[in-house]
């Protein structure tokens, strides 16, 4: 979805009197979401502004704790964006120059950009035509001696086939970083996405399922040493 709140498209048609008419339909209305929660948001904003603590602090710590509990993971660490979430998750897992990371060809450019920012080389595999997510049948064939990790992308709120992805990854000793930027709240076989791999990246870009007033992201993990590196 375009970042601009005013983005819209127009539909041409006929009025009941058969005269030409057009209707403008907004692709996203960020103000509507704000209006629904305006009292709570305004109170929270005032609380932060009056605290004088605008970077990290108790509000971020409280969100991290609540978000981790919601996902069913040990820890969640707030970061600046969804792109940073993928990048820092990879770095915290020791991924860097000389490594290859497999991800899916049908994803936002940020997924691949984050792999490259980590210094690793992305290897793209195609999607399963039924799910639009990473095709596990093609995953094993893409693995080389340099492959260290897989970034499955849960797209349009639909989880990737994680049982199959995890089976291939575990058989080859690969790390898993879930890209959950479009899948907050989705479940896979009863478990929340974000709780299935070594780490998981979330985006809070304003148009996401859980959008911020600005940009933001988080990394979820059950590995305490990964959370510690992320905080550092």
Rosetta blueprint (number, residue, H / E / L):
1 X L
2 X L
3 X L
4 X L
5 X L
6 X L
7 X L
8 X E
9 X E
10 X E
11 X E
12 X E
13 X E
14 X E
15 X L
16 X L
17 X L
18 X L
19 X L
20 X E
21 X E
22 X E
23 X E
24 X E
25 X E
26 X E
27 X L
28 X L
29 X L
30 X H
31 X H
32 X H
33 X H
34 X H
35 X H
36 X H
37 X L
38 X H
39 X H
40 X H
41 X H
42 X H
43 X H
44 X H
45 X H
46 X H
47 X H
48 X H
49 X H
50 X H
51 X H
52 X L
53 X L
54 X L
55 X L
56 X L
57 X H
58 X H
59 X H
60 X H
61 X H
62 X H
63 X H
64 X H
65 X H
66 X H
67 X H
68 X H
69 X H
70 X H
71 X H
72 X L
73 X L
74 X L
75 X E
76 X E
77 X E
78 X E
79 X E
80 X L
81 X L
82 X H
83 X H
84 X H
85 X H
86 X H
87 X H
88 X H
89 X H
90 X H
91 X H
92 X H
93 X L
94 X L
95 X L
96 X L
97 X L
98 X L
99 X L
100 X E
101 X E
102 X E
103 X E
104 X E
105 X L
106 X L
107 X L
108 X L
109 X H
110 X H
111 X H
112 X H
113 X H
114 X H
115 X H
116 X H
117 X H
118 X L
119 X L
120 X L
121 X E
122 X E
123 X E
124 X E
125 X E
126 X L
127 X E
128 X L
129 X L
130 X L
131 X L
132 X L
133 X L
134 X E
135 X L
136 X H
137 X H
138 X H
139 X H
140 X H
141 X H
142 X H
143 X L
144 X L
145 X L
146 X L
147 X E
148 X E
149 X E
150 X E
151 X E
152 X L
153 X E
154 X L
155 X E
156 X L
157 X L
158 X E
159 X L
160 X L
161 X L
162 X H
163 X H
164 X H
165 X H
166 X H
167 X H
168 X H
169 X H
170 X H
171 X H
172 X L
173 X L
174 X L
175 X E
176 X E
177 X E
178 X E
179 X E
180 X L
181 X L
182 X L
183 X L
184 X L
185 X L
186 X L
187 X E
188 X E
189 X L
190 X L
191 X E
192 X E
193 X L
194 X L
195 X L
196 X L
197 X L
198 X L
199 X E
200 X E
201 X E
202 X E
203 X E
204 X L
205 X L
206 X L
207 X L
208 X L
209 X L
210 X L
211 X L
212 X L
213 X L
214 X L
215 X L
216 X L
217 X E
218 X E
219 X E
220 X E
221 X E
222 X L
223 X L
224 X H
225 X H
226 X H
227 X H
228 X H
229 X H
230 X H
231 X H
232 X L
